[in-house]
Amino acid sequence: MAGLAGQAHQVSAASAARSQSGPVVARPIFIVDDDADSRSMIGACLLALGLTNPSVGLASGNEARMALRRCVDVDAATLPVLVVLDRQMPGSSGIDLLRWMRTTPALRDLPVVMLSGDDDAAGVTHAYELGVRSYLVKPVGFDVLASVVRDLGLPWQLT
């Protein structure tokens, strides 16, 4: 974690452009999981990494779809920098949401890390075919999640 905290602050091109007319606002990280404890744990891990990107907890695939659609339709600058997505949720699953994201041009390349209690090889393969950057099996330790987040190389806002 010391190496991460020592890195220079990075901002996305959209954030840099906004800084000319106002303060740089870190793009959010969407945490989509039907389990409130999992959302809290993931959010705590991201904070412990020193990320200042706000975490937005969403309890279902449907809720996440509505939030993403709002970002696309209303303000693209509010698109998340990352989606951390549970695979198995009631209603619209993480796979359903991911499939929809990959067919929506503005979301096609949005990085997704999938977390699931399911380590079924066919399910993991399917998630990678749909474009997840990483697939982690719950329970996930801090070090594993931290390593995956660091390795994404995204335009994080670091403290």
Residue frames relative to the residue before (quaternion, step in Angstrom):
aa qw qx qy qz dx dy dz
M 1.0000 0.0000 0.0000 0.0000 0.00 0.00 0.00
A 0.5878 0.5817 -0.3823 0.4122 3.60 1.04 -0.60
G 0.6372 0.5277 -0.3295 0.4548 3.59 1.02 -0.77
L 0.6503 0.5135 -0.3141 0.4634 3.55 1.01 -0.79
A 0.6815 0.4890 -0.2982 0.4555 3.58 0.87 -0.90
G 0.6713 0.5178 -0.2962 0.4400 3.58 1.13 -0.59
Q 0.5369 0.6311 -0.4109 0.3802 3.59 1.21 -0.23
A 0.5731 -0.5885 0.4463 0.3550 3.54 -1.20 0.57
H 0.5729 -0.5697 0.4595 0.3689 3.55 -1.22 0.54
Q 0.1165 -0.7759 0.6178 0.0510 3.54 -1.00 0.88
V 0.0724 -0.7853 0.6127 0.0516 3.56 -1.10 0.67
S 0.5378 -0.6044 0.4738 0.3478 3.53 -1.19 0.51
A 0.6540 -0.5007 0.3833 0.4179 3.57 -1.25 0.33
A 0.6402 0.5204 -0.3290 0.4594 3.60 0.98 -0.81
S 0.6623 0.4916 -0.3129 0.4709 3.59 0.95 -0.81
A 0.6338 0.5257 -0.3351 0.4579 3.58 0.99 -0.77
A 0.6498 0.5072 -0.3203 0.4668 3.57 0.97 -0.81
R 0.6583 0.5036 -0.3146 0.4626 3.60 0.98 -0.79
S 0.5977 0.5962 -0.3770 0.3810 3.59 1.07 -0.61
Q 0.5738 0.5859 -0.3887 0.4200 3.59 1.16 -0.39
S 0.7682 0.3249 -0.1827 0.5205 3.59 1.07 -0.62
G 0.8061 -0.0250 0.0272 0.5906 3.59 1.22 -0.05
P 0.7274 -0.4203 0.2918 0.4573 3.57 -1.24 -0.08
V 0.5130 -0.6087 0.5058 0.3324 3.52 -1.22 0.56
V 0.1287 -0.7807 0.6100 0.0429 3.53 -0.82 1.05
A 0.4133 -0.7175 0.5061 0.2413 3.55 -0.74 1.07
R 0.4462 -0.6642 0.5284 0.2839 3.55 -0.99 0.86
P 0.5115 -0.6893 0.4231 0.2901 3.59 -0.99 0.80
I 0.3160 -0.6538 0.6401 0.2511 3.48 -1.45 0.10
F 0.2444 -0.7641 0.5805 0.1396 3.58 -0.73 1.06
I 0.1165 -0.7573 0.6410 0.0456 3.55 -0.91 1.02
V 0.0478 -0.8240 0.5632 -0.0399 3.56 -0.32 1.29
D 0.3128 0.7185 -0.5525 0.2840 3.55 -0.38 1.29
D 0.4351 -0.7120 0.4835 0.2647 3.59 -0.89 0.86
D 0.6571 0.4863 -0.3063 0.4878 3.61 1.24 -0.25
A 0.4117 -0.7426 0.4772 0.2266 3.58 -0.52 1.21
D 0.6269 0.5347 -0.3442 0.4501 3.62 1.02 -0.70
S 0.6424 0.5113 -0.3247 0.4694 3.60 1.00 -0.78
R 0.6380 0.5192 -0.3319 0.4618 3.60 0.95 -0.85
S 0.6611 0.5105 -0.3030 0.4589 3.58 0.95 -0.88
M 0.6622 0.5100 -0.3077 0.4547 3.58 0.91 -0.91
I 0.6578 0.4983 -0.3095 0.4724 3.57 0.93 -0.88
G 0.6460 0.5181 -0.3142 0.4643 3.59 0.94 -0.87
A 0.6492 0.5148 -0.3100 0.4663 3.59 1.00 -0.84
C 0.6331 0.5253 -0.3278 0.4646 3.59 1.02 -0.77
L 0.6588 0.5052 -0.3111 0.4625 3.58 0.94 -0.86
L 0.6368 0.5115 -0.3236 0.4776 3.59 1.02 -0.76
A 0.6591 0.5200 -0.3055 0.4493 3.57 0.95 -0.89
L 0.6189 0.5351 -0.3390 0.4645 3.58 1.19 -0.48
G 0.5188 -0.6523 0.4067 0.3742 3.57 1.24 -0.30
L 0.4163 0.7000 -0.4813 0.3240 3.58 1.22 0.31
T 0.2389 -0.7668 0.5761 0.1518 3.56 -0.96 0.82
N 0.3908 0.6891 -0.5039 0.3443 3.58 1.24 0.13
P 0.4198 -0.6975 0.5038 0.2889 3.60 -0.81 0.86
S 0.3278 -0.7120 0.5853 0.2075 3.56 -1.11 0.73
V 0.1338 -0.7648 0.6271 0.0632 3.53 -0.97 0.92
G 0.2138 -0.7954 0.5589 0.0969 3.57 -0.49 1.21
L 0.0265 -0.7837 0.6198 -0.0311 3.55 -0.85 1.03
A 0.3686 -0.8051 0.4389 0.1524 3.56 -0.72 1.16
S 0.8052 0.1458 -0.0971 0.5666 3.61 1.19 -0.07
G 0.6428 -0.5079 0.4100 0.4010 3.51 -1.33 0.28
N 0.6370 0.5304 -0.3267 0.4541 3.58 1.04 -0.77
E 0.6477 0.5111 -0.3122 0.4710 3.58 0.97 -0.86
A 0.6566 0.5037 -0.3048 0.4714 3.58 0.99 -0.84
R 0.6323 0.5317 -0.3358 0.4524 3.59 0.98 -0.80
M 0.6542 0.5042 -0.3138 0.4684 3.59 0.96 -0.85
A 0.6610 0.5021 -0.3083 0.4646 3.61 0.95 -0.87
L 0.6661 0.4908 -0.3025 0.4732 3.60 0.95 -0.84
R 0.6312 0.5278 -0.3309 0.4620 3.57 0.99 -0.80
R 0.6224 0.5339 -0.3279 0.4691 3.59 1.05 -0.80
C 0.6375 0.5240 -0.3233 0.4630 3.59 0.97 -0.85
V 0.6857 0.4849 -0.2809 0.4645 3.57 0.87 -0.97
D 0.7494 0.4322 -0.2262 0.4477 3.58 0.82 -1.00
V 0.7825 0.3638 -0.1696 0.4761 3.58 0.99 -0.81
D 0.8165 -0.1050 0.1342 0.5517 3.61 0.72 -1.03
A 0.2844 -0.7976 0.5124 0.1425 3.55 -0.13 1.30
A 0.5827 0.5880 -0.3756 0.4167 3.61 1.15 -0.46
T 0.6683 0.4853 -0.3029 0.4755 3.60 1.23 -0.29
L 0.3691 0.7220 -0.5033 0.2986 3.60 1.24 0.13
P 0.4922 -0.6577 0.4638 0.3318 3.59 -0.91 0.75
V 0.4860 -0.6344 0.5186 0.3040 3.51 -1.27 0.47
L 0.7856 0.0440 0.0168 0.6170 3.57 1.26 -0.53
V 0.1522 -0.7338 0.6498 0.1267 3.54 -1.25 0.57
V 0.1469 -0.7340 0.6588 0.0747 3.54 -0.87 1.06
L 0.0466 -0.8675 0.4865 -0.0928 3.52 -0.35 1.33
D 0.3509 -0.6977 0.5902 0.2044 3.54 -0.94 1.00
R 0.4433 -0.7090 0.4793 0.2667 3.57 -0.92 0.79
Q 0.7982 0.2572 -0.1166 0.5320 3.56 0.85 -0.95
M 0.1825 0.7468 -0.6148 0.1761 3.53 -0.57 1.25
P 0.5665 -0.5740 0.4493 0.3845 3.58 -1.15 0.49
G 0.7573 0.3103 -0.2532 0.5158 3.58 -1.09 0.62
S 0.8081 -0.1315 0.1524 0.5536 3.54 -0.77 -1.07
S 0.3158 -0.7762 0.5199 0.1658 3.59 -0.53 1.19
G 0.6752 -0.4624 0.3808 0.4305 3.53 -1.34 0.12
I 0.6244 0.5269 -0.3334 0.4705 3.58 1.06 -0.70
D 0.6286 0.5243 -0.3343 0.4670 3.60 0.99 -0.79
L 0.6672 0.4935 -0.2989 0.4711 3.57 0.91 -0.94
L 0.6558 0.5162 -0.3110 0.4547 3.57 0.89 -0.90
R 0.6325 0.5279 -0.3271 0.4628 3.59 0.96 -0.86
W 0.6584 0.5012 -0.2988 0.4754 3.60 0.96 -0.91
M 0.6378 0.5335 -0.3290 0.4475 3.59 0.94 -0.87
R 0.7025 0.4809 -0.2778 0.4452 3.58 0.90 -0.89
T 0.6784 0.4377 -0.2993 0.5085 3.60 1.25 -0.21
T 0.6063 0.5067 -0.3479 0.5046 3.59 1.32 0.02
P 0.4617 -0.7398 0.4012 0.2803 3.61 -0.33 1.20
A 0.6943 0.4827 -0.2932 0.4461 3.63 0.85 -0.84
L 0.7350 0.3974 -0.2111 0.5073 3.59 1.24 -0.42
R 0.3999 0.7721 -0.4396 0.2254 3.56 1.28 -0.26
D 0.7964 0.3019 -0.1494 0.5023 3.59 0.91 -0.87
L 0.3728 0.7348 -0.4873 0.2891 3.59 1.27 0.17
P 0.4245 -0.7247 0.4745 0.2637 3.62 -0.66 1.03
V 0.0678 -0.7800 0.6221 -0.0023 3.54 -1.02 0.95
V 0.1095 -0.7265 0.6751 0.0671 3.52 -1.06 0.92
M 0.1952 -0.7959 0.5657 0.0911 3.56 -0.66 1.10
L 0.1211 -0.7552 0.6429 0.0425 3.52 -1.06 0.97
S 0.1312 0.8013 -0.5731 0.1101 3.56 -0.86 0.89
G 0.4570 -0.6441 0.5372 0.2962 3.50 -1.25 0.49
D 0.6316 0.5366 -0.3047 0.4694 3.57 1.33 -0.20
D 0.0942 -0.8114 0.5760 0.0297 3.56 -0.68 1.11
D 0.2158 0.7934 -0.5287 0.2110 3.56 1.21 0.58
A 0.4889 -0.7052 0.4300 0.2806 3.60 -0.63 1.12
A 0.6567 0.5045 -0.3220 0.4589 3.60 0.93 -0.81
G 0.6523 0.5130 -0.3088 0.4647 3.60 1.02 -0.77
V 0.6372 0.5135 -0.3181 0.4787 3.57 1.01 -0.81
T 0.6517 0.5138 -0.3072 0.4657 3.58 0.93 -0.92
H 0.6465 0.5247 -0.3155 0.4550 3.57 0.95 -0.89
A 0.6397 0.5242 -0.3221 0.4607 3.60 0.97 -0.85
Y 0.6667 0.4808 -0.3054 0.4807 3.59 0.95 -0.82
E 0.6172 0.5397 -0.3461 0.4561 3.60 1.04 -0.69
L 0.6887 0.4564 -0.2672 0.4959 3.58 1.14 -0.65
G 0.6371 -0.6177 0.2906 0.3578 3.57 1.27 0.08
V 0.3212 0.7169 -0.5624 0.2580 3.61 1.01 0.55
R 0.4698 -0.6728 0.4965 0.2829 3.57 -1.13 0.65
S 0.7835 -0.0411 0.0516 0.6179 3.54 1.16 -0.70
Y 0.1755 -0.7539 0.6257 0.0963 3.56 -1.18 0.66
L 0.0456 -0.8071 0.5881 -0.0256 3.55 -0.59 1.20
V 0.3135 -0.7452 0.5619 0.1750 3.55 -1.03 0.85
K 0.4075 -0.7125 0.5273 0.2195 3.56 -0.89 1.07
P 0.5523 -0.1991 -0.8095 -0.0057 1.54 -2.06 1.32
V 0.2760 -0.7615 0.5723 0.1278 3.55 -1.07 0.84
G 0.3629 -0.7329 0.5352 0.2115 3.55 -0.86 0.95
F 0.6778 -0.5035 0.3596 0.3972 3.53 -1.25 0.50
D 0.6703 0.5251 -0.3144 0.4196 3.60 0.82 -0.98
V 0.6543 0.5102 -0.3138 0.4616 3.58 0.99 -0.82
L 0.6753 0.4789 -0.2939 0.4777 3.57 0.85 -0.94
A 0.6368 0.5317 -0.3242 0.4546 3.58 0.96 -0.85
S 0.6551 0.5184 -0.3080 0.4553 3.58 0.94 -0.88
V 0.6576 0.5049 -0.3074 0.4671 3.58 0.93 -0.90
V 0.6647 0.5033 -0.3099 0.4570 3.60 0.87 -0.93
R 0.6543 0.5078 -0.3163 0.4626 3.60 0.91 -0.87
D 0.7021 0.4993 -0.2658 0.4326 3.57 0.90 -0.96
L 0.5362 0.6288 -0.4159 0.3796 3.62 1.19 -0.29
G 0.2478 -0.8116 0.4989 0.1761 3.59 1.13 -0.55
L 0.3380 0.7615 -0.4851 0.2657 3.57 1.04 0.76
P 0.5998 -0.5799 0.4091 0.3696 3.59 -1.25 0.29
W 0.0224 -0.8382 0.5435 -0.0394 3.55 0.48 1.26
Q 0.3301 -0.6434 0.6376 0.2654 3.48 -1.36 0.32
L 0.0804 -0.8294 0.5529 0.0009 3.56 -0.41 1.21
T 0.4183 -0.6814 0.5314 0.2799 3.56 -1.10 0.67
